[in-house]
Amino acid sequence: MKTYCILFSILIAFNCSAQTYYASPLGFKINFDKTWKRVPKEILQKKLNDIKQLVEYREDVQFDACYQKIGNADMDYPYILFKNIHAATDNETAIKKVQEYFTSKSTFEKTVQNMVNGKFGLELTVGKNYYDAQNKILILTYDIGISIKGNLVGMFAFYFGKKASLMTYCYSYKDEFKYDQKEFINIVYSIEDKGMVTDMSHYTQKHDIAVKYYNDGKMQSENENRQEAIRLYTKAIENYPVEDTYMKSEALYNRGLNKRYINDYKGAIADYTQAIKHRPNYFKAYNNRGYAKLLLEDYTGAIIDFTMTIKYDNYNTEFSSMALGNRGIAKVFLGQDGCLDLKKSIELGNQNAHKFYNEYCK
């Protein structure tokens, strides 16, 4: 069956404060409680590299998002990762083929047990696999067989949606599996499938065109061909389907970065502003917009943007230390005390703040 072939080929390629939610580009929305936080893309990529020896992993396949329990140390678990799959099926034979693909592996139990509305009282067992035909949810569990600070177990869940499918992957400590699985099941069963505006075949075509322009723009940017990079990012922005707000915000951010390099600060600010509209917690765009405002001597506006950078990055990356240093500079130019910001920026490793701190704060 054609639908099944598309889905199965993609699976082979993978081999593998308030309410928080994950909004997928392909029409899914998933609810978490406030104890989870979304991990920035840079950290997600590092985590995938960290675990590539623990799970079947291909470098050309990227998860869309990663969430971690708040308060956990850097290498503690659980994590939950999401990957959107550009195919769907409601054919039970096709779904059975997906089950067989995974359970053919030595680490998986071959038998798939049936369940109904699994979030109501079901307790999973490591190594056992489950399928809810009513809700089109397949759950596979296995012992990874690797110990970090304790033995790790993995939980896959596939939701076969209306127009696309969503893969959810959680890994945690084996001795905490009983507790983590309850949240995992609740999160999986919280999926709201809104469908898509764009027809999938049209979406895939436009998405692939946009990605090609984006990647070419990135290459030109790395080669410092600013005008050509701007042209290519513009083509990417024009071609991304309406569902691809996350990637469109990336293209807008990168186009703004190249505009800034050619001293088009107002153009850069406009692009960063559009990127933030698509992704309200985009800390990198806030930081770069703040820097462009700083160069235009809009110190009050810069302080607001640097504050938002710190809020949304929450000291997860070097952008927090950069924002602190630049916010301190903006405060000094306004006649305010920016020394605490500069001092903390230096403590976080921003050596560029030393000169300004020594000149204005000693």
C-alpha positions in Angstrom: 0.0 0.0 0.0 1.4 3.4 -1.0 0.7 5.2 2.3 2.3 2.4 4.2 5.4 2.4 2.0 6.0 6.1 2.6 5.6 5.7 6.3 7.7 2.6 6.6 10.6 4.0 4.5 10.8 7.0 6.8 10.9 4.7 9.8 13.7 2.8 8.3 15.6 6.1 7.8 15.2 6.8 11.5 15.9 3.3 12.8 15.4 4.0 15.8 5.4 28.3 35.9 2.5 27.4 33.7 1.3 24.7 31.5 3.9 23.7 28.9 3.1 22.4 25.4 4.7 21.3 22.2 3.1 22.6 19.0 4.1 20.5 16.0 4.3 22.0 12.5 2.1 19.1 11.3 -0.9 19.9 13.3 -0.3 18.2 16.7 -0.4 19.9 20.1 0.8 18.1 23.3 0.4 19.2 26.8 2.8 18.9 29.7 2.6 20.1 33.2 4.8 22.9 34.4 7.6 20.6 35.6 8.9 20.2 32.0 10.9 22.7 30.0 11.8 22.8 26.4 15.5 22.4 25.7 17.1 24.8 23.2 17.9 23.4 19.8 21.7 23.7 20.5 21.4 21.5 23.6 19.0 19.1 21.7 21.7 18.5 19.1 24.3 17.9 21.8 22.0 15.4 23.5 21.5 13.5 20.3 25.2 13.3 19.8 25.6 12.1 23.4 23.1 9.2 23.0 24.0 8.1 19.5 25.8 5.1 20.9 22.9 4.3 23.1 20.1 4.1 20.5 19.9 3.4 16.8 20.6 6.8 15.5 21.3 8.4 12.1 22.9 11.8 11.8 20.7 12.9 8.9 17.6 12.5 11.0 16.9 15.3 13.5 14.3 15.3 16.2 12.0 18.4 16.2 12.0 19.1 19.9 13.3 17.9 23.3 11.9 18.4 26.7 13.5 17.8 30.1 12.3 17.7 33.7 13.0 21.0 35.4 15.6 20.8 38.1 17.4 17.8 36.8 21.2 17.9 36.4 22.6 18.1 32.9 22.9 14.3 32.3 19.9 13.3 34.4 16.7 11.9 32.9 14.0 11.7 31.7 14.0 13.4 28.3 11.2 13.3 25.8 11.9 13.9 22.1 9.6 14.4 19.2 9.9 13.7 15.5 7.2 14.6 12.9 6.8 12.0 10.2 5.4 13.3 6.9 3.0 10.3 6.4 0.0 8.7 8.0 -2.2 5.6 7.7 -5.3 4.3 9.4 -4.7 0.9 7.8 -4.2 -1.8 10.4 -2.1 -3.9 8.1 0.3 -1.0 7.6 0.5 -0.3 11.3 1.2 -4.0 11.8 4.2 -3.7 9.5 5.5 -0.9 11.7 5.1 -3.1 14.8 6.9 -6.0 13.1 9.8 -3.7 12.0 10.6 -2.7 15.6 9.8 -6.0 17.3 12.1 -7.8 14.8 15.0 -6.4 16.7 16.7 -8.4 19.4 16.2 -5.7 22.1 12.4 -5.7 21.6 9.8 -8.2 22.7 8.0 -9.6 19.6 4.5 -9.7 21.0 2.4 -6.6 21.0 -0.3 -6.5 23.6 -3.6 -4.7 23.0 -4.8 -1.9 25.3 -7.6 0.6 25.5 -7.1 4.2 26.6 -3.8 3.4 28.2 -3.6 6.5 30.4 -6.3 5.0 32.6 -4.5 2.7 35.0 -2.2 0.9 32.6 1.2 0.0 34.0 3.9 -0.7 31.4 6.5 -3.4 31.7 10.0 -2.9 30.4 10.4 -5.0 27.2 6.6 -5.3 26.6 4.9 -3.6 23.7 1.4 -2.2 23.4 -1.1 -1.0 20.8 -4.3 1.0 21.3 -6.3 0.5 18.1 -9.0 2.9 19.1 -6.6 5.8 19.5 -4.0 4.6 16.9 -1.1 4.7 19.4 1.7 2.2 19.4 4.0 2.0 22.4 7.3 0.0 22.5 9.5 -0.3 25.5 13.0 -1.8 25.8 16.0 -2.1 28.0 18.7 0.0 26.3 21.3 -2.1 28.0 23.6 0.8 28.9 24.3 2.3 32.3 25.1 6.0 32.8 24.2 6.7 36.4 21.9 3.7 36.3 20.5 1.4 33.7 18.6 3.2 30.9 15.3 2.2 29.4 13.6 3.6 26.3 10.0 4.1 25.4 8.8 4.8 21.8 5.3 5.9 21.0 3.8 6.4 17.5 0.7 8.3 17.0 -0.8 7.6 13.5 -2.5 10.9 12.9 -5.0 12.4 10.4 -2.5 13.8 8.0 0.9 13.0 9.5 2.3 10.8 12.3 4.3 11.8 15.4 7.0 9.8 17.0 7.7 10.3 20.7 10.8 8.9 22.4 11.6 9.0 26.1 14.6 7.5 27.9 15.0 7.4 31.6 16.5 5.3 34.4 15.2 1.8 34.8 14.6 2.2 38.5 12.5 5.3 37.9 10.6 3.7 34.9 7.5 3.0 37.0 7.1 6.7 37.8 8.3 8.2 34.5 6.0 5.9 32.4 2.9 7.5 33.9 3.9 10.9 32.7 5.0 9.5 29.4 1.6 7.9 28.9 -0.3 11.0 29.9 1.8 13.1 27.6 1.2 10.7 24.6 -2.5 10.6 25.3 -2.7 14.4 25.5 -2.1 14.7 21.7 -4.6 16.9 20.0 -4.6 16.3 16.3 -5.8 19.4 14.5 -4.7 18.2 11.1 -3.0 20.5 8.6 -4.0 23.4 6.4 -1.7 22.4 3.5 -2.3 19.1 1.6 0.6 16.7 2.5 1.9 16.3 -1.1 1.9 20.1 -1.6 3.4 20.6 1.9 6.3 18.1 1.2 7.0 19.7 -2.2 7.1 23.3 -0.8 9.0 22.2 2.3 11.7 20.5 0.3 12.1 23.6 -2.0 12.4 25.9 1.1 14.9 23.6 2.8 17.1 23.6 -0.3 17.1 27.5 -0.4 17.7 27.6 3.4 20.7 25.3 3.2 22.2 27.1 0.2 21.7 30.4 2.1 23.5 29.0 5.1 26.4 28.0 2.9 26.6 31.4 1.3 26.4 33.0 4.7 29.3 30.9 6.0 31.3 32.1 3.0 30.4 35.7 3.9 28.5 36.2 0.6 25.9 38.4 2.4 23.7 39.6 -0.5 23.4 36.1 -2.0 22.6 34.7 1.4 19.9 37.3 1.9 18.4 36.4 -1.5 18.4 32.7 -0.8 16.9 33.1 2.7 14.2 35.3 1.2 13.3 32.5 -1.2 13.2 30.0 1.7 10.9 32.3 3.6 8.6 32.6 0.6 8.4 28.9 0.1 7.9 27.5 3.6 4.3 26.2 4.0 2.2 27.9 6.7 2.9 24.9 9.0 6.6 25.6 9.0 6.6 28.6 11.3 9.6 27.3 13.3 11.8 26.9 10.2 10.5 30.2 8.8 11.6 31.9 12.0 15.1 30.3 11.5 15.3 31.7 8.0 14.2 35.2 9.1 16.7 35.1 11.9 19.6 34.2 9.6 18.5 36.7 7.0 18.5 39.4 9.8 22.0 38.3 10.8 23.3 38.8 7.3 21.6 42.2 7.1 23.3 43.2 10.3 26.7 42.2 8.9 26.2 44.7 6.0 25.1 47.4 8.5 21.4 47.2 7.6 20.4 47.4 11.2 16.8 48.5 10.6 16.3 45.6 8.1 17.8 43.2 10.6 15.5 44.4 13.4 12.5 43.9 11.1 13.5 40.3 10.4 14.2 39.5 14.0 10.8 41.0 14.9 9.1 38.7 12.3 11.0 35.7 13.7 9.8 36.4 17.2 6.2 36.7 15.9 6.6 33.1 14.6 8.4 31.9 17.8 7.6 34.1 20.8 10.3 32.5 23.0 13.1 32.8 20.4 15.9 34.0 22.7 18.5 34.3 19.9 16.3 36.7 17.9 15.7 38.8 21.0 19.4 38.9 21.7 20.3 39.9 18.1 17.5 42.5 17.9 18.8 44.0 21.1 22.3 44.2 19.7 21.1 46.0 16.6 19.1 48.4 18.8 22.3 48.9 20.8 24.1 49.9 17.7 21.3 52.3 16.8 21.6 53.8 20.3 18.1 52.6 21.2 19.3 51.7 24.7 15.9 51.3 26.3 14.7 49.0 23.5 17.9 47.0 23.7 17.5 46.5 27.5 14.0 45.1 27.0 15.3 42.6 24.4 18.3 41.5 26.4 16.0 40.9 29.3 13.8 38.7 27.2 16.8 36.8 26.0 17.8 35.9 29.5 14.2 35.1 30.4 13.8 32.6 27.6 17.3 31.2 27.4 17.4 30.9 31.2 21.2 30.6 31.3 21.1 27.4 29.1 23.5 28.8 26.5 26.1 31.6 26.0 23.4 33.9 24.8 22.5 34.7 28.5 26.0 35.8 29.2 26.1 37.9 26.0 22.8 39.5 26.8 23.9 40.3 30.4 27.0 42.0 29.1 25.2 44.0 26.5 22.4 44.9 28.8 25.0 46.2 31.3 26.5 48.4 28.5 23.1 49.7 27.5 22.4 50.6 31.2 25.7 52.4 31.5 24.9 54.5 28.4 21.6 55.5 29.9 23.3 56.6 33.1 22.1 53.5 35.1 24.1 51.0 37.1 25.0 48.2 34.7 27.9 46.9 36.7 26.1 43.9 38.2 25.1 42.7 34.8 28.6 43.1 33.5 30.1 41.3 36.5 27.7 38.4 36.2 28.4 38.2 32.4 32.1 37.9 33.2 31.4 35.2 35.8 29.5 33.2 33.2 32.5 33.3 30.9 31.9 36.4 28.7 35.5 37.7 28.5 34.4 40.5 26.1 32.8 42.3 29.0 36.1 42.7 30.9 37.2 45.9 29.1 33.9 47.7 29.6 33.7 46.6 33.2 37.2 47.8 34.0 36.5 51.1 32.3 33.2 51.9 33.9 32.9 49.8 37.1 36.3 50.2 38.8 
